[in-house]
Amino acid sequence: MDLVQGGHVLVEVKLLTCEAEYSASHCLLIRSNYEVLYAVKSGFASGYSGEGPRALSYVLELLRLVCDDINEYVVSPAVIERIDHSCLCSSDIEQLESARCILPQRWHDYIQHPRHGEASIFGEFPVEIPYSLIDARLIPFALKFKNDPDAALIGAYRLLEEAVRRKAGIEGEQGSKLFSLAFIKEDSPLWWGKGHEQELAGRAQLFSQIFMAFRNPRVHRKINTSLQDDVREFLLINQLFVLEAASRRRPEQPEGGAGP
């Protein structure tokens, strides 16, 4: 999960199986696009009902979505033990490279109760803010987000209003009225240049609509939301910051005619 969330491309997965009489234990060797080999220690299991088989089932479901090269190999208890003690040898890896994988493939059989749809699989991932996509002005709120999402969101809304007021040269107004004056009116001080009229109008209305749909309920009453909902709302605000940064002052209209 950490590798996938961190943007690694998994190019090869070796499922290492140590078979016993009624069950088996498993480790993983995962090679990323950075030519780094990761060993995942045992704890995965098969052949009975329990947490080990459930974990193996979930991990294999995830891996088959993100990697096209998955094969299973039978190894000795000594190999599993060396992986668990973080002392896998180069000779072990060389032997695995030349070993035959199990054919026909049977690792699909370790998936106990296949989930329906990718959403249910990735729903197990931790809820995180993608910092690389966040407007620099929002980073202080993003870093403190998990401690108090409500305070971070309200602070972000206020900062956006301040940024628009300052850029548009509008005093005193807030919320929808501010954005209407700044972006929507025909002679509004801020715009995104020439373009498709409906597209530009849609951008302008986003500010008012998001504030009415999300900001107003949050500041007027206590609302119960999940961390997932809060992160999605934060990303909506972030997109408004991106649009605000792309806007610029509208050229002055000359008397008796339209501007450029």
C-alpha positions as CSV (number, residue, x, y, z in Angstrom):
1,M,0.0,0.0,0.0
2,D,2.8,2.4,0.8
3,L,4.5,1.7,-2.5
4,V,1.4,2.2,-4.5
5,Q,0.4,5.3,-2.6
6,G,3.9,6.7,-3.0
7,G,3.8,6.5,-6.8
8,H,6.0,3.5,-7.4
9,V,5.3,1.4,-10.5
10,L,5.4,-2.3,-9.5
11,V,7.0,-4.2,-12.4
12,E,7.3,-7.6,-10.8
13,V,6.0,-9.5,-7.8
14,K,7.3,-12.9,-6.6
15,L,5.0,-14.7,-4.1
16,L,7.3,-17.0,-2.0
17,T,5.5,-20.0,-0.6
18,C,6.7,-22.3,2.1
19,E,4.4,-25.3,2.2
20,A,3.5,-27.3,5.3
21,E,1.2,-30.2,5.8
22,Y,-2.1,-28.3,6.1
23,S,-1.2,-24.7,5.4
24,A,1.5,-22.5,3.9
25,S,3.3,-19.3,4.9
26,H,4.1,-16.6,2.3
27,C,6.5,-13.7,1.7
28,L,6.7,-11.2,-1.1
29,L,9.5,-9.9,-3.2
30,I,8.4,-6.7,-5.1
31,R,10.5,-4.9,-7.8
32,S,9.7,-1.3,-8.5
33,N,10.4,0.8,-11.6
34,Y,13.4,2.3,-9.7
35,E,15.0,-1.2,-9.8
36,V,14.6,-1.5,-6.0
37,L,13.7,-4.9,-4.6
38,Y,11.5,-4.9,-1.6
39,A,11.0,-7.9,0.6
40,V,7.8,-8.2,2.6
41,K,8.1,-10.5,5.6
42,S,5.9,-13.4,6.4
43,G,2.6,-13.2,8.2
44,F,0.7,-14.0,5.0
45,A,-0.7,-17.5,5.1
46,S,-3.1,-19.8,3.2
47,G,-4.9,-23.1,3.8
48,Y,-7.1,-22.0,6.7
49,S,-9.4,-19.3,7.9
50,G,-7.7,-16.4,9.7
51,E,-6.1,-13.1,9.5
52,G,-3.0,-14.3,7.6
53,P,-5.1,-15.7,4.7
54,R,-7.3,-12.6,4.7
55,A,-4.3,-10.3,4.5
56,L,-2.9,-12.4,1.6
57,S,-6.2,-12.3,-0.2
58,Y,-6.4,-8.5,0.0
59,V,-2.8,-7.9,-1.0
60,L,-3.1,-10.1,-4.0
61,E,-6.3,-8.4,-5.1
62,L,-4.4,-5.1,-4.9
63,L,-1.3,-6.3,-6.6
64,R,-3.1,-7.7,-9.6
65,L,-4.6,-4.3,-10.3
66,V,-1.2,-2.6,-10.3
67,C,1.2,-5.2,-11.6
68,D,1.0,-7.5,-14.6
69,D,3.9,-9.8,-13.6
70,I,2.9,-11.9,-10.6
71,N,4.3,-15.4,-10.1
72,E,4.5,-17.9,-7.2
73,Y,7.6,-19.8,-6.2
74,V,8.1,-22.6,-3.6
75,V,10.9,-21.9,-1.2
76,S,12.4,-23.5,1.8
77,P,11.7,-22.5,5.4
78,A,15.3,-21.2,5.6
79,V,14.5,-18.6,2.9
80,I,11.4,-17.4,4.8
81,E,13.4,-17.2,8.0
82,R,16.2,-15.1,6.3
83,I,13.6,-12.7,5.0
84,D,11.9,-12.4,8.4
85,H,15.3,-11.6,9.9
86,S,16.2,-9.1,7.2
87,C,19.2,-11.1,6.0
88,L,18.2,-12.4,2.6
89,C,21.3,-13.4,0.7
90,S,22.3,-12.4,-2.9
91,S,22.5,-16.1,-3.6
92,D,18.8,-16.5,-2.6
93,I,17.8,-13.8,-5.1
94,E,20.0,-15.4,-7.8
95,Q,18.4,-18.8,-7.3
96,L,14.9,-17.3,-7.4
97,E,15.8,-15.5,-10.7
98,S,16.6,-18.9,-12.3
99,A,13.9,-20.9,-10.5
100,R,10.7,-22.1,-12.2
101,C,7.5,-20.5,-11.1
102,I,4.4,-22.6,-10.2
103,L,2.4,-23.4,-13.4
104,P,-0.4,-23.4,-13.9
105,Q,-0.8,-20.3,-11.7
106,R,-2.6,-20.9,-8.5
107,W,-2.1,-17.7,-6.6
108,H,-5.6,-16.5,-7.8
109,D,-7.0,-19.3,-5.5
110,Y,-5.6,-17.5,-2.4
111,I,-8.1,-14.7,-3.1
112,Q,-10.9,-15.7,-0.8
113,H,-13.9,-13.4,-1.4
114,P,-13.1,-11.2,-4.4
115,R,-14.2,-7.6,-3.9
116,H,-16.4,-6.0,-6.5
117,G,-14.7,-2.9,-8.0
118,E,-11.5,-1.1,-7.5
119,A,-13.2,1.4,-5.2
120,S,-13.6,-1.2,-2.4
121,I,-9.9,-2.2,-2.7
122,F,-8.5,1.3,-2.6
123,G,-11.0,2.2,0.1
124,E,-8.6,0.5,2.5
125,F,-5.8,3.0,1.8
126,P,-5.1,5.8,4.3
127,V,-6.8,9.1,3.7
128,E,-4.0,11.6,2.7
129,I,-3.8,15.0,1.1
130,P,-1.7,15.0,-2.1
131,Y,0.8,17.7,-1.1
132,S,2.3,18.0,-4.6
133,L,-1.0,19.2,-5.9
134,I,-1.7,21.8,-3.2
135,D,-1.4,25.5,-3.8
136,A,1.5,26.8,-1.8
137,R,-0.7,29.2,0.2
138,L,-2.7,26.2,1.5
139,I,0.3,24.1,2.6
140,P,0.2,25.4,6.3
141,F,-3.4,24.3,6.5
142,A,-2.7,21.0,4.8
143,L,0.1,20.1,7.3
144,K,-2.2,20.6,10.3
145,F,-5.3,19.2,8.6
146,K,-5.7,15.9,10.4
147,N,-5.4,17.6,13.8
148,D,-8.4,19.8,13.1
149,P,-10.0,19.5,9.7
150,D,-12.8,22.0,10.5
151,A,-10.3,24.7,11.5
152,A,-8.2,24.1,8.4
153,L,-11.2,24.3,6.1
154,I,-12.6,27.5,7.6
155,G,-9.1,29.0,7.6
156,A,-8.8,28.1,3.9
157,Y,-12.1,29.7,3.0
158,R,-11.2,32.9,4.8
159,L,-7.8,33.1,3.1
160,L,-9.4,32.6,-0.3
161,E,-11.8,35.5,0.4
162,E,-8.9,37.7,1.5
163,A,-6.9,36.8,-1.7
164,V,-9.9,37.7,-4.0
165,R,-10.6,40.9,-2.1
166,R,-7.0,42.1,-2.4
167,K,-6.6,41.1,-6.0
168,A,-10.0,42.6,-7.1
169,G,-9.7,45.7,-5.0
170,I,-13.1,45.1,-3.3
171,E,-13.6,46.1,0.3
172,G,-16.0,44.7,2.8
173,E,-17.9,42.1,0.8
174,Q,-17.6,38.3,1.4
175,G,-18.9,35.0,0.2
176,S,-21.1,34.8,-2.9
177,K,-21.5,38.6,-3.1
178,L,-17.7,39.0,-3.2
179,F,-17.3,36.5,-6.0
180,S,-20.1,37.9,-8.0
181,L,-18.6,41.3,-8.0
182,A,-15.1,39.9,-8.6
183,F,-15.8,37.4,-11.4
184,I,-19.3,37.2,-12.6
185,K,-20.5,40.7,-13.5
186,E,-19.8,42.0,-17.0
187,D,-17.4,44.6,-15.7
188,S,-15.9,42.4,-13.0
189,P,-12.3,43.3,-12.2
190,L,-11.0,39.8,-12.5
191,W,-11.1,37.4,-15.5
192,W,-9.2,34.6,-17.2
193,G,-8.8,36.3,-20.6
194,K,-10.6,35.5,-23.8
195,G,-12.2,32.1,-24.1
196,H,-15.4,30.2,-24.5
197,E,-18.1,32.3,-22.7
198,Q,-19.7,29.4,-21.0
199,E,-16.4,28.0,-19.8
200,L,-15.4,31.3,-18.2
201,A,-18.8,31.7,-16.7
202,G,-18.6,28.2,-15.2
203,R,-15.2,29.0,-13.6
204,A,-16.6,32.2,-12.1
205,Q,-19.7,30.5,-10.7
206,L,-17.7,27.7,-9.1
207,F,-16.6,30.1,-6.4
208,S,-20.1,31.1,-5.4
209,Q,-21.5,27.5,-5.7
210,I,-18.8,25.9,-3.6
211,F,-19.1,28.5,-0.9
212,M,-22.9,28.1,-0.8
213,A,-22.8,24.3,-0.8
214,F,-19.9,23.7,1.6
215,R,-18.6,26.8,3.3
216,N,-21.9,28.2,4.5
217,P,-23.1,25.1,6.3
218,R,-19.7,24.7,8.0
219,V,-19.6,28.2,9.4
220,H,-23.3,28.4,10.4
221,R,-23.7,25.1,12.3
222,K,-21.9,22.0,13.5
223,I,-21.8,19.4,10.8
224,N,-20.7,15.8,11.1
225,T,-18.4,14.7,8.2
226,S,-15.9,12.0,7.7
227,L,-12.2,12.6,7.1
228,Q,-12.7,11.4,3.5
229,D,-15.4,14.1,3.0
230,D,-13.2,16.8,4.6
231,V,-10.2,15.9,2.3
232,R,-12.5,16.1,-0.7
233,E,-13.8,19.5,0.4
234,F,-10.2,20.7,0.9
235,L,-9.3,19.7,-2.6
236,L,-12.3,21.7,-3.9
237,I,-11.0,24.8,-2.1
238,N,-7.6,24.1,-3.5
239,Q,-9.0,24.1,-7.0
240,L,-10.5,27.6,-6.3
241,F,-7.0,28.8,-5.2
242,V,-5.6,27.4,-8.5
243,L,-8.3,29.3,-10.5
244,E,-7.8,32.5,-8.4
245,A,-4.0,32.3,-9.1
246,A,-4.7,32.0,-12.9
247,S,-7.1,35.0,-13.0
248,R,-5.8,38.5,-13.7
249,R,-7.1,42.1,-13.6
250,R,-9.4,42.9,-16.5
251,P,-8.0,45.6,-18.9
252,E,-9.7,48.9,-18.4
253,Q,-12.6,49.5,-20.8
254,P,-12.0,52.7,-22.9
255,E,-14.9,55.1,-23.0
256,G,-17.4,54.4,-25.8
257,G,-16.0,51.0,-26.7
258,A,-15.2,47.5,-25.6
259,G,-11.8,46.6,-24.3
260,P,-9.4,44.2,-25.9
